[in-house]
């Protein structure tokens, strides 16, 4: 696997976990009626780290384009259904149950409602999988017709569609209908139009990887400068409260995500190897993505008797505990039958299994 992808995947995974750690800290300090030292700066950091989900989306199409530039292999969708859609369904039910446990007065009817929201309407952080499967379908069509249209036209068209879609939901107020806010700020994240430019950019970067590396090498300082300016603009927009919500679907965060993905890629080109610990995070990223939420909540509960503490310290502890326990739980699930169908496979182990160097763990009863 390309080392730069391991860098991007590992960092974007940690970005997502850290965002949720900061959000947990915000809620915990608010419940105590305290501001928490450093929380103001952490809230701005949270905004900048919102790039994590978009980078994950970029990575998914980059890998497809790099490995399958002409067509998808036989059995592609069946395999993805096994190791993406089944964990998605399992986690949709798991997090619906988890929500019922922590929300007072919940009922079986509310449990079923939450499952429906999770599966079909982006009701939990697993909505990412819905977007990825749209990309799989789009890639299958895209490879047939992309060669007929100039790259500049495709990139420009995708950028305009993406900006128009995000701009509509960023600047037009929700209508006065039931659940309007939920549709506007949650369900609207699911259609691929809000992620289209990531797809097209990643497709051309993956299919033209050598040319892409040369462009990055030549424009490295420009990429750094533009990323810094875009990050500053995001913070300024947040201070001025130009956007109604603090999410990855803001136009300014969308632009920052594109810049950050290119910046991290250019940094990766300079590295001889990705640090071993970050490679491990990358390998376990899918399991971390699924499980970190529950371990953040459990760590928050366990740390209540030590509060209040510095916001920086609290968020750091949440990050370390949730990431480590998510990795440990993922490893445990790899070792039991059917466990991989809860959180997917560890990446390095899955790649070695495909090459025939290692038998797949946890799946032998299904053969």
N, C-alpha and C positions, 0 to 999 in steps of 0.2 A: 504494500500500500504506500502511496505517496506520503512522505513524512510531513509535508505541509498540512495535509488533511488531518493527520493525528493531532497536530498543533491546534488547528482550528476547532476540531471536535472537542478536544479536552478543555480548551479555554471556554468555548461557548457553553459547554455543559456546566462548568463552574460559574459562569456568568448567570445562568438560569437559576442555579441553586442559591447563589448569593442574593439575587433579586428577591427570592422567596424568603430568605433569612431576614433581609431588611424589612420586608412587609410584615413578617411575624413580629419582629422587634417593635415596629411602629404600633401594631395592635397591642402588644404587651405593655409598652410604656403608656399608651393611651388609657388602658384599663387601670393602671396604677395612678393615673392623674399626674404623670411625670413626663418630662421631655427627654431625658436620657442624654448624657454627654455625647456629642458628636452626631446625633441623629439628623440634624439639619443637613450636614454635609453628606451623610449616608443616603438621604433621600435624593439628592442630586446625583450621587453615584449610581443609585438604583436606576435612574432614568437612562444614564449612559450605558448601563449593563443590559438594558432592554434589547440590545442588538443580538443577544444570544439566540433567540428563537429564529430570527431571520437568517443568521449564519448557519444554523442547523439545516434550514430549508435550502440554502445555497449549496451546502455540502452534499445533500442528498441528490440533487440534480447534477452537480459536478461529477460525482462518482459514476452515475449512470452514463453521462456523456463520455467520460473518459474510457469506461469499460465497454459500453455498447453504443458506439457512435452511429451505427447503421440500423440495427434492429435489436430488440430484446430477445434473449434466448428462450428456448422452449422451457416451460414450467416456471417462468419468472413470477407470474402472478400467483400461482399456487403456493410457491415457497414464501412469498411476501405475506400471503394470507395467513399462513401457519405461524410465522414468527413476528408479524406486525399486527394483523387484525385480531388474532386470537388474544394476544396480550392486551390489546386495546379494549376488547370486550371484557376480559377478566378485570382489568384495572378500573373500567367504568363502573362495574358492579362493586368492586372493592372500595372505591372512593365514595360511592353512594352510601355504602354501609358505614364507612368511617364518618361521613358527615352526619348520618343519623345518630351515631353514638355520641357525638360531641354537641349536637344541637338539642336542647331541651324541648320536650313536647312533640318530637317527631313521631310519625306513625308509619305503618306499612305502606299506606297510600303515598306518603311523602317520599318514602324509599323508592317506590316504583317511578314516581315523577322524576326523581333525581337521576335514576338510571336512564330514562328517556332523554333528559337534558344532556347527560354526559355523552351518550352515544350519538345523538343526532344534532345537538344544538350547542356544542362547545362548552358544556357545563363544567369541565375540569381541564387540567393542563394537558391531558392527552389529545386535545383537539389537533395537535400537531400531526398526528397520524392521518387524519382526514385530509389535510393539505398534502401530505406526502403521497397518498394514493392518487389524488388528483394529478399530481406531477407525473406519476408513473404512467397514467393513461395519456396525459398530454405528451409525454416523451415518445410513446409508441406512435402517436400521430405526427409529432414534430419531425422525427427523423425522415419521414416520407417526403415532406414538403420544404424543409428548411433550405435545402440546396437551391431551390428555385428563386429564393428571395435574398437580396443582399443583406449581409449582416447588419450594416448601418441602419437599414430600414426596419429590420426586426427589432433591434435594440431601441430605436427611437419610438417605434410604435408601442412596444411593451412598456417603456417608461411613461409615455403619455397616458396609456390605459391605467397603469398602476397609480400614477399621481391623481388622475381624475377620480378614480374609485376611492382612494384614501381621502382626497380633498372633500368629496361629497359627505362622507361620514365624519370627517373632522370638523367641518364648518357649517353643515346644515343641521339644525336642531331636530331631534326626534319628533315624529308626529304625536298627536294626542290620542294614542290607542293603547290598549292593554299590553303590557310588557314591552313597550316601545324602547325603553332604555336598554333592556336586555338584548333586543334585536340589534339595536344601533351599535352597541359596544361589545357584544359577545358573538352573536350569530354572524354579524357582518365580517368577522375575521375568517370565516370558513371558506368562502368562495376563492378560487385561485386568482381572481383579478387583483386581490390585495397583495399578492405575492408574485405576480407574473414576471416582473423585471428580474427578480432573483433567479427565476427559472431560466429565462433567456440568456442572461449574463453568464450563469453557471454553465449552460449548454455550450456556449462558444468558448469559454475558458477551458472546459474539459476536452472538447474536440480539437482545440488548437492550443494544447498545453505548452508546447515548446515556444510558440509565438507569444503566448500569454506570459511566460516567464521572462522573455526578453523585454516586453513592455513594462513589466513590473520593475525590472532591473534599471531600465532607463528612467522611469518616472518615480523612483522610490521617494525622493525628497518632496516631489509635488504631492504624492499620496499622503505623506506625513503632514504636510502643511494643510491640505484640504480637510483631512480628518480632524485636526486640531481646531480649525475654524468652524467646522460643522458641529463639533462637540460644544464649543463655546456658544454657538447659536442655539443649540438645544437647551443649554442651561439658561440662557437669556430668555428664551421663549417660556421656560418653566417659571422663571421669576416673574415674568409679565403675565403669566396665566393666560397665554394665548390659546391653549387647547383645553377642552373640558376634562380630559382624562390623562393619566400618566401611563401610556401603554406603548407596546411595540408598533402599533398601527398608526402612530402619528407620522405625518409627512416628514418632519425633521428627523425623527428616529429612523425612518425608512432610509433617508439619505445617509445618515450616520452609519447604518448597518452596511450599506454598500461600501462606504469608505473603509470601515473597520475590517471587513472581510478581505479587501485588497491589501490593507496595511498588514494584517496578520500573515497573509500569504507571502508578502514581500519579506517580512521578518523571517518566516520559515525558510525561505530560500537562502538566507544567510547562515542558518544553523547547519552544522554537520549532522547533528542528531537531535531529536526531541528528548528532553529530560525524561528519565525512566518513569518517574512518578506521574508525569503528565500523560505519558503513553498509557499507563495503567488506567488513569481516569478516562482516557479516550476509549480504551477497550471495554470498560464497564459503563460507558456513558448511557447506554439504553436503559440498563437496570437502575442507574443513578437517577435518570430522568423520571422513571416510573415511581421509585420508592422514596426519594428524598423528602417529599412533602410530609409523609406520615412521620418520618424520623425528626423533621424540624418541629412538628407539633409535640412529639413525645419529649424531645430535648427541652423544649420550652417549658413543659410541665415539670420536668425534673429539676430545672434551674430556678423555679419560683422562689425557693427558700433562700437563694443567694442574691436575689434582687433587692434593691437596685444596684446595677453596676454600670460601668461605662458602656455606651452604645457600641463602640468599636469592639470592645472585648466580648460583649454579648453576641454580636453578629458573628465574630470570628469563631467563637465556641460552637455556635449553631452550625456554621459552615463545616467545620471539621467533623463534628459528631455526625451530622446528617449524611455527609459524603462517605465517611468511613463505614457507617452502619449500612448504608445503601449498597456499598460495594460488598460488604460481608454477606448481607442477605442475598444479593444476586449470586454470589459464589455458592452459597448454600443451596439455592434453588437449582443451580446447574447440576448439582450432585444427586438430586432426587428425581424419580420418574415424573415426567410431565412438568417439571419445574420451569423448563425453558419456555413453556407456553404461558407462563405468568409474566415473565419479564424479558423474554427474548434471550438470545445467546450472547455470551461474552465474545467480543469481536475477534480477538486474536485466535481464540480457540475455534471459533466457527470457520475462520479462514484456513486454519490448519486441517480441520475436519474435511473441508471441501477438497483440499489438496491430497487427502488420503494419508496424512501423517499422524492423525490422531482420531480415534473413534469419538463420535459425538456422545456427550454425556447427557443423561437425563431423558433420552429419547428412545432408548432401546426397546421399550415395551410397545412402541408404535410401529416398529418395523415389520 
